[in-house]
Amino acid sequence: MYLKDDQKGTSIRWYKRCWAVLTAALGLMVISGCSKGNSSVNLPAVSETELSENVTDNTVPPAETEITSGGDRQTSTMLICWNNDVFSFENSSLDIAGLYENVEALLWIAPRGGAGIDSEGNQIEAASNELIQLSENMASGDRIEEDVLLLRINREYAVENTPMSYKDIVMYRDNEDAYLAWQMADDRNTWYLFRLPGYGEWLEKEVAIYMRCATGL
C-alpha cells in the first residue's frame, strides 16, 4: 500500500513529534537521577543579625590593663641622658624600638612583683634624690658632668584612670640595678621609687638600641 505525498508528510511530522517527546522525557529522567545522586543537605540560612549576635555572645572581652596605649598617652617629651649628653624626643618617636612600652610595662609590674622585681617601693621627696632633681632641670642639648644613664618621660597631663595615679616617670641605672620612679598625680614633689634588681645592664642596652634607631648614634 502506497501513501500519497501529503499523507507521507503528515506521517513524517507525526514521527518527529513523537521522537521529540520521547527524547525530552528521557532527558528529564537522566537529570532527575543525577540530582538525586548528588543531592546535598541544605543548612538553614542564618541572617547577618543572628550571626552578629552569636559572635558577640561568645566573644571573651580582653582583660583590662592599666598600661596606657599609644592613642591614650599624653606624653610631651622623653628626655634621655646618655654618654653625658641630653637628648629630647617628641611623642611621635616614642614607639621606636619599644623603649617607651617597656618602661610602661615595668611601671605596671613593679608594684605587683614579678620579672625579678620583689622589692617594695618607697615614697620619697624629689629633693632627696639627686637623679630625680637632675631630671627636673636637664634640657635637650645639655652636657652633664656626671656619667649617668637617665631617662624622664614628661606627661602633659596626669594619668588619672588607674588605681595608681601618676604623672611623669624617671628611670636610671645605679651600678647593676635600675630604679624606676613615678611622680604622684596629686603632689608633684612626691615620687614613688622602686629598685629593680639586676636591671642596670638591661636599661643600658634598651637605651643604646633606642638611641641607635632614633638618632643613628
N, C-alpha and C positions, 0 to 999 in steps of 0.2 A: 504494500500500500504506500503510495507516494503522497506527500503533503505538498500543498501548494506553497508558493513563495511566501504569501502573507502568513500562512499557518506556521511555516518554518521560523519566521521572525518572531512570532509570538512564543513558540516553544523555547527558542534560544534565550529570550528575555526572561522567561519563567525560570529556566535553569540557572541563569546568572543570579537572579534574586535569591533562589534557594541556597546557592553556594555562598553568597554574601552573608545571609543569615546564619548559616552553619559556621562559617569562619568566625563571625563575631561572637557566637556562643562559645566556641572553643577558646577564643582569646580571653573571654571573661572567666572561664573556668580555670585557665592557667594562671591568670593574675590573682584570682581568689586563693588558689592553692599556695602561691608564693607568699602572699600576705600573711596567711596563717602560719606558714613555716617560719617566717622572720618576724613574727609579732613580738613586741616589746611591752614591758609594763609601763604604763603612763603614771608618773608620780603626780600627786596633787599639786596644783600651782600654789606658789607662796608669793603673796604680794610684797611689794617693797616695804610697806609699813610693818608687816609681820616680821620680815627679816631684820629690819632695823631694831624692832623691839626685842627680838631674841638675842641679837648681838649685845644690845645694851644691858639686858638682864644677866648675861653670862660673862660680862667683862669685869675683871677684877680691877678695882681702882688702884693706881700706883700708890706706893707708900709715901706718906708725907715726909718731906725733908726740910731741914732748916737751912740748907746750903742754898744761897741765893743764886738764881740762874743769870745768864748774861743779860737777858732782857730786863731783869729787875734791878740790876746793880746801878747805883748812883755814884760810882767812883769817878772822881775828877782826875786824879793822877796817882801814879805809883812811882815813888822815889826809891832809887837803889844806890847805895854807897858801895862801890866795888873798885878795888885797887886804888883806893884813896880819892877817887873821883865820884861825883854825884851826877846821876842821870835821871831824867824825868820822862815818864811815858804816859801818854794820854789813854783814855778809855778804849779807843779803837784798837790799840795794840796789845791789850791785856790777854787776849786769847792765844798769843804766840807761845808755843812750846809748853803750855799747861801750867806755868808757874802760879798764876793767879788762882786757878781752880784748885791746885794742890794746897795752897795756903788756906783757902776757904774750907777745904776738906779737913785740914788739921784743926781749924777753928771749931769744927763740929765734933771731931774726935776727942780733942784734949780734955774737955770737962767730963767725958763719958768713959775715958780709958780705952785701951786697945792700941794695936800697932806699936807696941813697946812703950806706950805712954801711960804710966801708972802713978805719976806724982800728982799731988793736989796743988791747985793754983793758989796764988796769994794776991790779995788786994793791996795795991801799993799806990803811993802818990807819985805823980810824974817827976817831981823834983828829986825823988830818992833814987832814980835810975838814970845814970849818965847817958845811956844809949837812947832811951826814950826822949830825954831832953835834947840830945843831938838831932834826933829825927824831927823834932819840932822846929828846929832852927835852920836845918840844911835846905839848900835850894839847888836847882839844876845848875851845873857848871861850877859848883863849889869844889875846892880842893881840901880834903880833910887830912889833917896830920896823922890822926890815929889810923892804924891799919885795921879797919873793921869791915865786916860784911853785914850790911844792914839794909832792910827794906821797910818802907812805910807805904801803906795803902790809905790814901786820903779819900774820904767819902764826903759828898756834898751834903747828904742827909744821913741821919742815924737809921739803923735797921731796927725797926720797932715791932715787926710782925713775928718775932720769935720769942720764946721764953727768956733768951739771953739777948737783951737789947744792947747794942754797941754801935760805935761809930768807926773810928779809924783802927787800923791794925798795924802792929810793928812786929817784925821778926828779925832776929840777929843770931850770929854764931858766937859762942863762947867756948873756945877750945873744942872738945869733942862733942859738946852738946849744942843745942839750939834753944832759943827762948821765943815764945810766942805771947804777945800781949795785945789785949784789945781795950779800947777806950770806952768807959761807961757812957751810955747814952744820956743819962741824967746828971752826970758830973764829969765834965771834960778833963778835970785834973786828976781823976781817979782811973786807974788801969787794973786789969786783972792779968796776972802774969803766970805762965806755965813753963816749966822746964821740960824739954823734950830730950831725954837721954839718948846720946848717940846720933842725934840728927844734925850735928855740925857739918860733917862731910857731905851729907845728903843735900843740905841747903847750899853749900858751896857749889856742888855740881849742878843743881837746879838753876841757880843764878847764872852760872857760866854758860849753860845751854841757852837760857833765855837771852843773855847778852849777845851771844854769837848769832842767834837767829834774828834778833831785833836790830842789832847795830852792825853786825859783821865783825865785831872785835874778837 
